[in-house]
Amino acid sequence: MTKFRAVVKREYVQRVRSRMFVIVTVGAPLMFALFTVVPILIANIKTGGPTRVAVVDESGRMFARVRDSLKSAQPARDDDDDEAPAAAQGAMNQNTRARMEQAAKAAAQSFEVEEVPAGGGTPEEVRARLDGRVGRDELNGYLVLPRDVLSGGEVQFYTRNVGDVFTRGQVRGAVVRAVRDARLDERGVNAEVMRAVNQPVRMKTAKAGGGGETDRGQGFFLVFGAGFVIYLTILMYGQVVLGAVIEEKETRIAEILFSSIRPFTLMTGKLVGVSLVALTQFAIWGLALVGLGAYFAGRGASVAIPQVSLGVYACVVLFFLMGYFIYATLYALVGSMVTTSQEGGQLGMPIILLLVVGFYLAFPVIRSPNSSFAVWVSLVPFFAPITMLIRIVSQEPPAWQIALSLGLGFATVAAMLWLAGRVYRVGMLMYGKRATIPEVLKWMRQP
């Protein structure tokens, strides 16, 4: 036990004191802010003056509506927007779409609108004059409203900067609203009345039999946040475990260490030491997040805290530890099989894919948390850190299923530690080539 504590202490102290630990602890939150907050701040930078747009109204009755709509233009959010392919919209996750909408709002432009009489020559002559004004920087663009615009005619927008998708979306949204109001007027429906009728209905969700407390999805995001933390931990510290094992193998330090300590004790001490480093780093981030939340709450800001029971938090911790040790042990197993970091990276990819599969399995589990499929995938140790937590938050399963999932998971951890230890004791002393699967199976069967 003394030797085990010595290995844990060495791994922990050596890595916590390293410059890389400090850089990652400080740099990771800064990088997160760089990719989330900074784009919105940059989009808020206003460059140039109002967008100057001319309107050629061939119908003779739409200019005033379009002008007023452009004055209050907002980015278009129609579901039938043809500016982005439907496949791309489906593939975009909610966070990305939210950031894009925030950027679009920040980049919203004001407009100066002027009317150009349609009767000032042939349509080609009118457009040629307007093209000249755009070329001389007198206009940023111009709209051509056809005579049949209310019956499906195609509106044309000529602009100097076709890459400005934000302005293009604002113009499109303004024209859509103007045409919609005109069509309602034609049918004797006041546009203000229609907007009042279409006002969205507010709905509050509460769990049945739960005392009436509301749920805005905090528990769901807590679980997915825990899953993301597991993924991030494995991505960062699984590679640390892999690199440490390969380094000892390449430098042949293992030969010296095995003379004074059992291979299994060395491997488990290394795993526990690195896991404590990971927990220390996430504890620092968590305390910093709590401190920021308290700071903003003290200034009157609204800070959302997941309204879930303490039992859910306990399950998050237990499944997090279970998932981490399962995948970290896999990395130690891979490290003892290979001879170079490149080989380790190649064999380590399936480990990440296993966790990604767990994320994808979460979606059918959300829809039907008590189905046979959900029960089985929540009992598989490689997927349970995500799928069982989703079931607990969505519709709490029987306690025996949670206990069985945890039991199977930690039994898997123990079995994998035993198997990895048997591979580790032989693989760390093998040089020159990567171990094959038959060789690994042979090492596992050796007494």
C-alpha positions in Angstrom: 0.0 0.0 0.0 2.9 2.3 0.7 4.3 1.8 -2.8 0.8 2.4 -4.3 0.5 5.8 -2.4 4.0 6.7 -3.6 3.1 6.1 -7.2 -0.1 8.1 -6.8 1.7 11.0 -5.1 4.4 11.0 -7.8 2.0 11.1 -10.7 -0.2 13.7 -9.0 2.5 16.1 -7.8 4.6 15.9 -10.9 1.7 16.7 -13.2 0.0 19.4 -11.0 3.4 21.2 -10.8 4.0 21.1 -14.5 3.6 24.2 -16.7 1.2 22.4 -19.0 -1.3 21.9 -16.1 -1.3 25.7 -15.4 -1.6 26.6 -19.1 -4.5 24.2 -19.6 -6.3 25.2 -16.4 -6.1 28.9 -17.3 -6.2 28.5 -21.1 -9.1 26.1 -21.5 -11.8 28.6 -20.2 -10.2 31.4 -22.2 -10.4 29.2 -25.4 -14.1 28.5 -24.6 -14.8 32.2 -24.3 -12.8 32.8 -27.5 -15.1 30.5 -29.4 -18.4 31.6 -27.8 -18.3 35.2 -26.5 -15.7 36.8 -28.7 -17.5 36.1 -32.1 -20.6 37.9 -30.7 -18.4 40.9 -29.5 -16.7 41.1 -32.9 -20.1 40.9 -34.7 -21.2 43.9 -32.6 -18.6 46.1 -34.1 -20.4 48.6 -36.4 -18.5 49.4 -39.5 -19.7 51.9 -42.1 -23.0 53.8 -42.2 -26.5 52.7 -42.9 -27.1 50.4 -45.9 -28.4 52.4 -48.8 -31.0 50.6 -50.8 -33.1 51.7 -53.8 -36.5 50.1 -54.5 -38.0 49.8 -58.0 -41.7 49.0 -57.4 -43.1 47.8 -60.7 -46.4 47.0 -58.9 -46.9 50.6 -57.8 -48.2 49.8 -54.4 -45.5 48.1 -52.3 -42.8 50.8 -51.8 -44.2 52.2 -48.6 -44.7 48.8 -47.0 -41.2 47.6 -48.0 -39.6 50.9 -46.8 -41.3 50.7 -43.4 -40.4 47.0 -43.1 -36.8 47.7 -44.0 -36.6 50.5 -41.4 -37.4 47.9 -38.7 -35.7 45.0 -40.4 -34.5 42.0 -38.4 -32.7 38.8 -39.7 -35.1 36.4 -41.4 -35.9 33.3 -39.5 -38.4 31.6 -41.8 -38.3 27.8 -41.9 -38.4 27.8 -45.7 -35.2 30.0 -45.9 -33.5 28.9 -49.1 -30.2 30.6 -48.2 -28.9 27.4 -46.5 -29.6 23.9 -47.6 -32.0 21.9 -45.5 -29.4 19.3 -44.8 -27.1 21.9 -43.4 -29.8 23.3 -41.2 -30.6 19.8 -39.9 -26.9 19.1 -39.2 -26.4 22.4 -37.3 -26.7 21.8 -33.5 -28.7 24.1 -31.3 -25.7 25.8 -29.8 -24.3 26.7 -33.2 -27.7 28.0 -34.4 -28.1 30.1 -31.3 -24.7 31.6 -31.8 -25.5 32.3 -35.5 -28.7 34.0 -34.5 -26.9 36.1 -31.9 -24.3 37.1 -34.5 -27.0 37.9 -37.0 -28.8 40.2 -34.5 -25.5 41.9 -33.6 -24.7 42.4 -37.3 -28.2 43.9 -38.1 -27.9 47.0 -40.2 -30.0 50.2 -40.4 -31.3 51.2 -43.9 -31.7 54.3 -46.0 -34.4 53.6 -48.5 -35.3 55.6 -51.6 -37.8 55.0 -54.3 -36.9 54.8 -58.0 -39.8 55.2 -60.4 -40.3 52.2 -62.6 -41.4 54.4 -65.5 -38.1 56.1 -66.0 -37.3 54.0 -69.1 -37.2 50.3 -69.9 -36.4 47.9 -67.1 -33.0 47.4 -68.6 -32.3 51.1 -68.6 -33.4 51.6 -65.0 -31.2 48.7 -63.9 -28.2 50.0 -65.8 -28.5 53.4 -64.1 -28.8 51.7 -60.7 -25.8 49.5 -61.5 -23.9 52.7 -62.2 -24.9 54.2 -58.9 -23.8 51.0 -57.1 -20.5 51.1 -58.9 -20.0 54.8 -57.8 -20.7 53.8 -54.2 -23.9 55.9 -54.1 -25.9 52.8 -53.3 -25.2 49.5 -51.6 -27.9 47.7 -53.6 -31.4 47.8 -55.0 -34.6 45.8 -55.0 -36.8 45.1 -58.0 -40.4 44.3 -57.0 -42.3 42.7 -60.0 -45.9 43.5 -60.9 -47.0 40.1 -59.7 -45.1 40.2 -56.4 -48.3 39.5 -54.4 -49.1 36.4 -56.5 -45.8 34.7 -56.3 -43.5 36.8 -58.5 -39.8 36.6 -57.8 -38.2 39.6 -56.1 -34.7 40.5 -57.2 -32.1 42.0 -55.0 -28.9 43.3 -56.6 -26.1 44.1 -54.2 -22.5 45.0 -54.3 -21.6 42.6 -51.6 -23.2 39.2 -52.3 -21.2 37.6 -49.4 -23.1 39.7 -46.8 -25.6 37.1 -45.7 -26.7 39.1 -42.7 -27.9 42.1 -44.7 -29.4 39.7 -47.3 -31.4 38.0 -44.6 -32.6 41.3 -43.3 -33.8 42.4 -46.7 -35.5 39.1 -47.4 -37.3 39.2 -44.0 -38.4 42.7 -44.6 -39.8 41.9 -48.1 -41.6 38.8 -46.7 -43.3 40.8 -44.0 -44.3 43.5 -46.4 -45.8 41.1 -48.9 -47.5 39.1 -46.2 -49.2 42.3 -44.8 -50.3 43.3 -48.3 -51.9 39.9 -49.0 -53.8 40.1 -45.7 -55.1 43.6 -46.6 -56.3 42.3 -49.9 -58.4 39.7 -48.1 -59.7 42.2 -45.6 -57.6 41.0 -42.7 -55.9 43.7 -40.7 -52.2 42.9 -40.3 -52.1 44.0 -36.7 -55.0 41.6 -35.9 -53.2 38.8 -37.6 -50.0 39.4 -35.7 -52.0 39.4 -32.4 -53.6 36.1 -33.4 -50.2 34.6 -34.2 -48.7 35.7 -30.9 -47.0 32.6 -29.4 -48.5 30.8 -26.4 -46.4 30.5 -23.2 -46.2 27.1 -21.7 -44.6 25.9 -18.4 -43.5 22.3 -18.0 -43.7 20.5 -14.7 -43.1 16.8 -13.8 -46.3 14.9 -13.0 -46.4 14.0 -9.3 -43.3 16.1 -8.6 -45.0 18.7 -6.4 -45.6 21.1 -9.3 -42.0 22.3 -9.7 -41.1 23.5 -13.1 -38.5 22.1 -15.3 -36.9 24.1 -18.1 -34.5 21.3 -19.1 -31.9 22.0 -16.5 -31.6 18.4 -15.6 -31.2 17.4 -19.2 -28.4 19.9 -19.7 -26.8 18.8 -16.5 -26.6 15.3 -17.8 -25.3 16.3 -21.2 -22.8 18.6 -19.4 -21.6 15.6 -17.3 -21.3 13.6 -20.5 -19.3 16.3 -22.1 -17.0 16.5 -19.1 -16.5 12.8 -19.3 -15.7 13.1 -23.0 -13.3 16.1 -22.4 -11.6 14.3 -19.5 -11.0 11.1 -21.5 -9.8 13.2 -24.5 -7.3 15.1 -22.3 -6.3 12.7 -19.6 -6.8 9.4 -21.4 -4.0 10.7 -23.8 -2.0 11.6 -20.7 -2.3 8.0 -19.4 -1.5 6.6 -22.9 1.5 8.9 -23.2 2.9 8.1 -19.7 2.7 4.4 -20.4 4.4 4.7 -23.8 7.1 7.0 -22.4 8.0 4.5 -19.6 8.1 1.8 -22.2 10.3 3.7 -24.7 12.8 4.8 -22.0 12.8 1.4 -20.4 12.1 2.8 -17.0 9.5 0.1 -16.5 12.3 -2.5 -16.3 13.7 -0.7 -13.3 10.3 -0.1 -11.6 9.2 -3.7 -12.0 12.2 -4.7 -9.9 10.8 -2.9 -6.9 7.0 -2.7 -7.4 4.4 -5.0 -8.9 3.1 -4.1 -12.4 -0.5 -4.0 -11.3 0.3 -1.7 -8.4 2.2 0.6 -10.7 -0.5 0.7 -13.3 -3.4 1.4 -10.9 -1.3 4.0 -9.0 -0.7 5.8 -12.3 -4.5 5.7 -13.2 -5.5 7.0 -9.8 -2.8 9.7 -9.8 -3.8 11.0 -13.2 -7.5 10.9 -12.3 -6.8 13.0 -9.2 -5.1 15.5 -11.5 -8.2 15.6 -13.7 -10.5 16.0 -10.7 -8.3 18.9 -9.4 -8.5 20.7 -12.7 -12.3 20.4 -13.0 -12.7 21.4 -9.3 -10.8 24.6 -10.0 -13.0 25.3 -13.0 -16.1 24.4 -11.0 -15.2 26.8 -8.2 -14.4 29.5 -10.6 -17.8 29.0 -12.3 -19.5 29.1 -8.9 -17.6 32.3 -8.0 -18.6 34.0 -11.2 -22.2 32.9 -10.7 -22.2 34.4 -7.2 -20.6 37.6 -8.4 -23.2 38.1 -11.1 -26.0 37.0 -8.8 -24.9 39.7 -6.3 -25.2 42.3 -9.1 -28.8 41.3 -9.8 -28.2 39.0 -12.7 -30.3 35.9 -13.2 -28.2 32.7 -12.6 -29.9 29.4 -13.5 -29.1 26.5 -11.2 -30.3 23.0 -12.2 -33.3 22.2 -10.0 -32.7 18.5 -9.5 -32.5 16.4 -6.4 -29.2 15.6 -4.5 -29.6 12.0 -5.7 -29.2 13.0 -9.3 -26.0 14.9 -8.4 -24.7 11.8 -6.6 -25.5 9.7 -9.7 -23.7 12.1 -11.9 -20.6 11.8 -9.7 -20.8 8.0 -9.6 -21.3 7.5 -13.3 -18.6 10.0 -14.1 -16.1 8.1 -12.0 -17.3 4.8 -13.5 -17.0 6.1 -17.1 -13.6 7.7 -16.5 -12.0 4.6 -15.1 -13.4 2.3 -17.8 -12.0 4.4 -20.6 -8.7 5.3 -18.8 -8.1 1.6 -18.2 -8.6 1.0 -21.9 -6.0 3.7 -22.7 -3.5 2.0 -20.3 -4.2 -1.3 -22.1 -3.6 0.2 -25.5 -0.4 1.9 -24.2 1.1 -1.4 -23.1 0.3 -3.0 -26.5 2.0 -0.4 -28.7 5.6 0.9 -29.1 5.1 4.5 -30.4 2.7 7.4 -29.8 1.5 7.2 -33.4 0.4 3.6 -32.9 -1.2 4.6 -29.6 -3.2 7.4 -31.4 -4.5 5.0 -34.0 -5.6 2.3 -31.6 -7.0 4.9 -29.2 -9.5 6.2 -31.8 -12.1 3.4 -31.2 -12.2 4.3 -27.5 -13.5 7.8 -28.4 -15.9 6.3 -30.9 -17.4 4.2 -28.1 -18.2 7.3 -26.1 -19.6 9.1 -29.2 -22.0 6.1 -29.7 -23.2 6.7 -26.2 -24.1 10.3 -27.1 -26.1 9.1 -30.2 -27.9 6.4 -28.2 -29.1 9.1 -25.8 -31.7 10.4 -28.4 -33.9 7.3 -28.6 -33.5 6.9 -24.9 -34.9 10.5 -24.4 -38.0 9.7 -26.5 -38.8 6.4 -24.7 -36.8 6.1 -21.4 -38.6 3.0 -20.2 -38.5 1.0 -23.4 -36.6 -2.3 -23.6 -34.0 -0.7 -25.8 -33.4 2.1 -23.3 -33.1 -0.4 -20.4 -30.5 -2.6 -22.2 -28.3 0.3 -23.5 -28.4 1.9 -20.0 -27.0 -1.3 -18.5 -24.0 -1.5 -21.0 -21.1 -0.2 -19.0 -19.5 1.7 -22.0 -22.7 3.6 -22.6 -24.3 3.8 -19.1 -22.5 7.1 -18.1 -24.7 8.8 -20.6 -27.7 6.6 -21.2 -28.6 5.8 -17.6 -28.2 9.4 -16.5 -30.6 10.4 -19.3 -33.1 7.9 -18.0 -32.8 9.2 -14.5 -33.5 12.8 -15.5 -36.2 12.0 -18.1 -38.2 9.4 -16.2 -36.5 7.9 -13.2 -36.1 4.1 -13.6 -36.5 1.6 -10.8 -33.8 1.8 -8.2 -32.7 -1.8 -8.9 -31.9 -0.8 -12.5 -29.7 2.1 -11.4 -27.9 -0.2 -8.8 -27.5 -2.9 -11.5 -26.0 -0.4 -13.9 -23.5 0.9 -11.3 -22.7 -2.7 -10.2 -22.1 -3.8 -13.8 -20.0 -0.7 -14.5 -17.7 -1.0 -11.5 -17.4 -4.7 -12.0 -16.3 -4.0 -15.5 -13.8 -1.5 -14.1 -12.4 -4.2 -11.8 -12.3 -6.8 -14.6 -10.6 -4.5 -17.0 -8.0 -3.4 -14.4 -7.2 -7.1 -13.9 -7.0 -7.8 -17.6 -5.0 -4.6 -18.3 -2.6 -5.5 -15.5 -1.9 -8.9 -17.0 -1.2 -7.3 -20.4 0.7 -4.4 -18.8 3.2 -6.7 -17.0 4.3 -8.4 -20.3 3.7 -5.6 -22.8 5.8 -3.0 -20.9 8.8 -5.3 -21.4 8.2 -6.0 -25.1 10.0 -3.7 -27.6 10.3 -3.5 -31.4 6.8 -4.2 -32.6 3.2 -3.7 -31.7 1.5 -6.6 -29.9 -1.1 -8.6 -31.9 -4.5 -9.6 -30.6 -3.5 -13.3 -30.3 -0.5 -12.3 -28.3 -2.6 -10.1 -26.0 -5.0 -13.0 -25.4 -2.1 -15.2 -24.6 -0.7 -12.7 -22.1 -4.1 -12.6 -20.4 -4.2 -16.4 -19.9 -0.7 -16.6 -18.5 -0.7 -17.2 -14.7 
